[in-house]
Amino acid sequence: MNKDVLDIYQNAISKCPEIERKGKSVPYTSSNGHMFSFINKDGDLGIRFSKERQQEYFNKYNTSYFHSHGAKMNGYIQITNSMLEDQDLIVELLLESYNYVNSLKPK
C-alpha cells in the first residue's frame, strides 16, 4: 500500500469528525450501510459519488472510474495524484460523498 496515499487519506478523515476510518488491510469509510471510500490493494484511493457528480469530476479533474481487483467500481472515481496534492479538496470530496451515501436508502 502507498504510505503517502494512506497518510493523506487518514489526515483528511481526521478533519471530518463525522467520518470514521475502518478496515486494517483495506482502509475504508462507510455510513448508512454504504461504503463510500477506500484504498485498493494497489494503493489507489476511490471515492463514491452520484452519476451526475462523477461525470462532472471526470471532466473537471481529468479522472475516470476507480478500479479495484481488476473490476470497475461503479459509483467511484479515481483520485488522481494531482487531486491528492490538495488536502482541502480530499476533505471536501469525502464530506460530499458522506452526505451522498446518507441520502441513499439505508442498507
LUMKOL-57114 format. One record per residue: x, y, z of N, C-alpha, C in turn; chain. Coordinates in nm, 2 decimals, always signed. Layout:
BEGIN
{node {X Y Z} {X Y Z} {X Y Z} 'A'},
...
END
This chain:
BEGIN
{node {+0.09 -0.12 +0.00} {+0.00 +0.00 +0.00} {+0.09 +0.12 +0.00} 'A'},
{node {+0.05 +0.23 -0.07} {+0.12 +0.35 -0.08} {+0.10 +0.43 +0.05} 'A'},
{node {+0.21 +0.44 +0.13} {+0.20 +0.51 +0.26} {+0.16 +0.65 +0.24} 'A'},
{node {+0.20 +0.72 +0.14} {+0.17 +0.86 +0.12} {+0.02 +0.88 +0.10} 'A'},
{node {-0.04 +0.79 +0.02} {-0.19 +0.79 +0.00} {-0.26 +0.77 +0.13} 'A'},
{node {-0.21 +0.67 +0.20} {-0.27 +0.63 +0.33} {-0.26 +0.75 +0.43} 'A'},
{node {-0.15 +0.82 +0.43} {-0.13 +0.93 +0.52} {-0.23 +1.05 +0.48} 'A'},
{node {-0.24 +1.07 +0.35} {-0.33 +1.18 +0.30} {-0.47 +1.14 +0.34} 'A'},
{node {-0.51 +1.02 +0.32} {-0.65 +0.97 +0.35} {-0.68 +0.98 +0.49} 'A'},
{node {-0.58 +0.93 +0.58} {-0.60 +0.94 +0.72} {-0.61 +1.08 +0.77} 'A'},
{node {-0.53 +1.17 +0.72} {-0.53 +1.31 +0.76} {-0.66 +1.38 +0.72} 'A'},
{node {-0.71 +1.35 +0.60} {-0.84 +1.41 +0.56} {-0.95 +1.36 +0.65} 'A'},
{node {-0.95 +1.23 +0.68} {-1.06 +1.17 +0.76} {-1.05 +1.24 +0.90} 'A'},
{node {-0.93 +1.26 +0.95} {-0.92 +1.32 +1.08} {-0.98 +1.46 +1.09} 'A'},
{node {-1.00 +1.53 +0.98} {-1.06 +1.66 +0.97} {-1.21 +1.65 +0.96} 'A'},
{node {-1.27 +1.53 +0.96} {-1.41 +1.51 +0.94} {-1.46 +1.43 +1.06} 'A'},
{node {-1.50 +1.50 +1.17} {-1.54 +1.42 +1.29} {-1.65 +1.32 +1.27} 'A'},
{node {-1.74 +1.35 +1.17} {-1.85 +1.25 +1.14} {-1.81 +1.13 +1.07} 'A'},
{node {-1.68 +1.13 +1.02} {-1.64 +1.01 +0.94} {-1.53 +0.93 +1.02} 'A'},
{node {-1.55 +0.80 +1.02} {-1.46 +0.71 +1.09} {-1.39 +0.62 +0.99} 'A'},
{node {-1.26 +0.61 +0.99} {-1.19 +0.51 +0.91} {-1.20 +0.37 +0.97} 'A'},
{node {-1.23 +0.28 +0.88} {-1.25 +0.14 +0.92} {-1.15 +0.06 +0.84} 'A'},
{node {-1.14 -0.07 +0.87} {-1.05 -0.16 +0.80} {-0.91 -0.15 +0.84} 'A'},
{node {-0.84 -0.27 +0.84} {-0.70 -0.27 +0.87} {-0.62 -0.28 +0.74} 'A'},
{node {-0.64 -0.39 +0.67} {-0.56 -0.42 +0.55} {-0.62 -0.34 +0.43} 'A'},
{node {-0.75 -0.31 +0.43} {-0.82 -0.23 +0.33} {-0.89 -0.11 +0.40} 'A'},
{node {-0.82 +0.00 +0.41} {-0.88 +0.12 +0.48} {-1.00 +0.17 +0.40} 'A'},
{node {-1.11 +0.19 +0.47} {-1.23 +0.24 +0.40} {-1.32 +0.32 +0.50} 'A'},
{node {-1.42 +0.39 +0.44} {-1.52 +0.46 +0.52} {-1.65 +0.41 +0.47} 'A'},
{node {-1.75 +0.41 +0.57} {-1.89 +0.37 +0.53} {-1.98 +0.45 +0.63} 'A'},
{node {-2.10 +0.47 +0.58} {-2.21 +0.53 +0.66} {-2.34 +0.48 +0.60} 'A'},
{node {-2.44 +0.47 +0.69} {-2.58 +0.43 +0.64} {-2.58 +0.30 +0.57} 'A'},
{node {-2.47 +0.21 +0.60} {-2.46 +0.08 +0.54} {-2.40 +0.08 +0.40} 'A'},
{node {-2.35 +0.20 +0.36} {-2.28 +0.21 +0.23} {-2.14 +0.25 +0.24} 'A'},
{node {-2.05 +0.17 +0.18} {-1.91 +0.21 +0.17} {-1.90 +0.33 +0.08} 'A'},
{node {-1.82 +0.43 +0.11} {-1.81 +0.55 +0.02} {-1.67 +0.59 -0.01} 'A'},
{node {-1.57 +0.53 +0.05} {-1.43 +0.55 +0.00} {-1.34 +0.43 +0.05} 'A'},
{node {-1.24 +0.41 -0.03} {-1.14 +0.30 +0.02} {-1.02 +0.31 -0.07} 'A'},
{node {-0.91 +0.25 -0.01} {-0.78 +0.24 -0.08} {-0.77 +0.09 -0.12} 'A'},
{node {-0.75 +0.07 -0.25} {-0.74 -0.07 -0.30} {-0.60 -0.12 -0.28} 'A'},
{node {-0.58 -0.25 -0.31} {-0.46 -0.32 -0.29} {-0.34 -0.25 -0.36} 'A'},
{node {-0.37 -0.18 -0.47} {-0.26 -0.11 -0.54} {-0.23 +0.03 -0.48} 'A'},
{node {-0.30 +0.06 -0.37} {-0.27 +0.19 -0.31} {-0.34 +0.31 -0.37} 'A'},
{node {-0.44 +0.29 -0.45} {-0.52 +0.39 -0.51} {-0.64 +0.42 -0.43} 'A'},
{node {-0.68 +0.55 -0.42} {-0.80 +0.59 -0.35} {-0.91 +0.62 -0.44} 'A'},
{node {-1.03 +0.56 -0.40} {-1.15 +0.59 -0.48} {-1.26 +0.64 -0.38} 'A'},
{node {-1.34 +0.74 -0.44} {-1.44 +0.80 -0.36} {-1.57 +0.79 -0.44} 'A'},
{node {-1.68 +0.76 -0.37} {-1.81 +0.74 -0.44} {-1.90 +0.87 -0.45} 'A'},
{node {-1.96 +0.88 -0.56} {-2.05 +1.00 -0.59} {-2.17 +0.96 -0.67} 'A'},
{node {-2.27 +1.05 -0.69} {-2.38 +1.02 -0.78} {-2.33 +1.02 -0.92} 'A'},
{node {-2.40 +0.96 -1.01} {-2.36 +0.96 -1.15} {-2.34 +1.10 -1.21} 'A'},
{node {-2.42 +1.19 -1.17} {-2.41 +1.33 -1.22} {-2.27 +1.39 -1.18} 'A'},
{node {-2.24 +1.37 -1.05} {-2.12 +1.43 -1.00} {-2.00 +1.35 -1.05} 'A'},
{node {-2.01 +1.22 -1.08} {-1.90 +1.15 -1.14} {-1.86 +1.21 -1.27} 'A'},
{node {-1.96 +1.24 -1.35} {-1.93 +1.30 -1.49} {-1.87 +1.43 -1.47} 'A'},
{node {-1.92 +1.51 -1.38} {-1.86 +1.65 -1.36} {-1.71 +1.63 -1.32} 'A'},
{node {-1.68 +1.54 -1.23} {-1.55 +1.52 -1.18} {-1.46 +1.46 -1.29} 'A'},
{node {-1.51 +1.37 -1.37} {-1.43 +1.31 -1.48} {-1.38 +1.43 -1.56} 'A'},
{node {-1.46 +1.52 -1.59} {-1.42 +1.64 -1.68} {-1.33 +1.74 -1.60} 'A'},
{node {-1.38 +1.77 -1.48} {-1.30 +1.87 -1.40} {-1.16 +1.83 -1.36} 'A'},
{node {-1.15 +1.71 -1.32} {-1.02 +1.66 -1.27} {-0.95 +1.56 -1.37} 'A'},
{node {-1.00 +1.55 -1.49} {-0.94 +1.45 -1.58} {-0.91 +1.32 -1.52} 'A'},
{node {-1.02 +1.26 -1.46} {-1.00 +1.13 -1.40} {-1.10 +1.03 -1.46} 'A'},
{node {-1.12 +0.92 -1.40} {-1.21 +0.82 -1.46} {-1.26 +0.73 -1.35} 'A'},
{node {-1.33 +0.62 -1.38} {-1.38 +0.53 -1.28} {-1.26 +0.47 -1.20} 'A'},
{node {-1.29 +0.44 -1.08} {-1.20 +0.37 -0.99} {-1.21 +0.22 -1.02} 'A'},
{node {-1.09 +0.15 -1.02} {-1.09 +0.01 -1.04} {-1.02 -0.06 -0.91} 'A'},
{node {-1.07 -0.17 -0.88} {-1.02 -0.25 -0.77} {-1.02 -0.40 -0.81} 'A'},
{node {-0.92 -0.47 -0.79} {-0.91 -0.61 -0.82} {-0.95 -0.63 -0.97} 'A'},
{node {-0.92 -0.54 -1.06} {-0.95 -0.55 -1.20} {-1.09 -0.52 -1.24} 'A'},
{node {-1.17 -0.48 -1.14} {-1.31 -0.45 -1.17} {-1.34 -0.30 -1.16} 'A'},
{node {-1.42 -0.25 -1.25} {-1.47 -0.11 -1.24} {-1.56 -0.10 -1.12} 'A'},
{node {-1.54 +0.00 -1.04} {-1.62 +0.02 -0.92} {-1.72 +0.13 -0.96} 'A'},
{node {-1.85 +0.08 -0.99} {-1.95 +0.18 -1.03} {-1.98 +0.27 -0.91} 'A'},
{node {-1.98 +0.40 -0.95} {-2.01 +0.50 -0.84} {-1.89 +0.56 -0.79} 'A'},
{node {-1.77 +0.51 -0.81} {-1.65 +0.56 -0.76} {-1.56 +0.63 -0.87} 'A'},
{node {-1.49 +0.74 -0.83} {-1.40 +0.80 -0.92} {-1.26 +0.77 -0.86} 'A'},
{node {-1.16 +0.77 -0.95} {-1.02 +0.75 -0.92} {-0.97 +0.89 -0.87} 'A'},
{node {-0.91 +0.89 -0.75} {-0.85 +1.01 -0.70} {-0.71 +1.02 -0.76} 'A'},
{node {-0.68 +1.12 -0.84} {-0.55 +1.12 -0.91} {-0.44 +1.18 -0.82} 'A'},
{node {-0.32 +1.17 -0.86} {-0.21 +1.22 -0.78} {-0.22 +1.37 -0.77} 'A'},
{node {-0.26 +1.44 -0.87} {-0.28 +1.59 -0.86} {-0.39 +1.62 -0.76} 'A'},
{node {-0.49 +1.55 -0.76} {-0.60 +1.57 -0.66} {-0.55 +1.55 -0.52} 'A'},
{node {-0.47 +1.44 -0.50} {-0.41 +1.41 -0.37} {-0.33 +1.52 -0.31} 'A'},
{node {-0.27 +1.60 -0.40} {-0.18 +1.71 -0.36} {-0.26 +1.82 -0.29} 'A'},
{node {-0.40 +1.83 -0.30} {-0.48 +1.93 -0.24} {-0.56 +1.87 -0.13} 'A'},
{node {-0.50 +1.88 -0.01} {-0.56 +1.81 +0.11} {-0.71 +1.86 +0.14} 'A'},
{node {-0.73 +1.99 +0.12} {-0.86 +2.05 +0.14} {-0.96 +1.99 +0.04} 'A'},
{node {-0.92 +1.96 -0.08} {-1.01 +1.90 -0.18} {-1.05 +1.76 -0.14} 'A'},
{node {-0.95 +1.68 -0.08} {-0.98 +1.55 -0.04} {-1.09 +1.55 +0.07} 'A'},
{node {-1.07 +1.65 +0.17} {-1.17 +1.67 +0.28} {-1.30 +1.70 +0.22} 'A'},
{node {-1.31 +1.79 +0.12} {-1.44 +1.83 +0.06} {-1.50 +1.71 -0.01} 'A'},
{node {-1.42 +1.63 -0.08} {-1.48 +1.52 -0.15} {-1.53 +1.41 -0.06} 'A'},
{node {-1.46 +1.39 +0.05} {-1.50 +1.29 +0.15} {-1.64 +1.33 +0.21} 'A'},
{node {-1.65 +1.46 +0.25} {-1.77 +1.51 +0.31} {-1.89 +1.50 +0.21} 'A'},
{node {-1.86 +1.54 +0.08} {-1.97 +1.53 -0.02} {-2.01 +1.39 -0.04} 'A'},
{node {-1.92 +1.29 -0.04} {-1.95 +1.15 -0.06} {-2.03 +1.10 +0.07} 'A'},
{node {-1.99 +1.14 +0.18} {-2.05 +1.10 +0.31} {-2.20 +1.15 +0.30} 'A'},
{node {-2.22 +1.27 +0.26} {-2.36 +1.33 +0.25} {-2.44 +1.25 +0.15} 'A'},
{node {-2.37 +1.22 +0.03} {-2.44 +1.14 -0.07} {-2.49 +1.01 -0.02} 'A'},
{node {-2.40 +0.93 +0.04} {-2.45 +0.79 +0.09} {-2.55 +0.80 +0.20} 'A'},
{node {-2.55 +0.91 +0.27} {-2.65 +0.93 +0.38} {-2.79 +0.97 +0.32} 'A'},
{node {-2.79 +1.01 +0.19} {-2.91 +1.04 +0.12} {-2.98 +0.92 +0.06} 'A'},
{node {-2.90 +0.81 +0.05} {-2.95 +0.68 +0.00} {-3.03 +0.60 +0.10} 'A'},
{node {-3.11 +0.51 +0.05} {-3.18 +0.42 +0.14} {-3.08 +0.34 +0.22} 'A'},
{node {-3.10 +0.33 +0.35} {-3.00 +0.25 +0.43} {-3.00 +0.11 +0.40} 'A'},
{node {-2.88 +0.05 +0.41} {-2.87 -0.10 +0.38} {-2.88 -0.17 +0.52} 'A'},
END
